[in-house]
């Protein structure tokens, strides 16, 4: 019983340490018209995007509320998009 408890604590600690190391890049974006992303319509306004550390998932936030998560393929560019 004690070994199981100790193992659980160690596993929890390792999991938390691994997740804390994952950095999420955040970007601000504003839509002037309603926009559809992954089948979900986002109203016009300002949003914050969180891109996962492995660049496979983007999460849209409106204020502190998570609005949408979608799979993405990140591609860098030398210039900004309009």
PyMOL commands that set and color helices and strands:
alter all, ss='L'
color gray80, all
select helices_A, chain A and resi 2-21
alter helices_A, ss='H'
color red, helices_A
select strands_A, chain A and resi 25-31+35-37+40-42+45-51+57-62+65-71
alter strands_A, ss='S'
color yellow, strands_A
deselect
rebuild
show_as cartoon
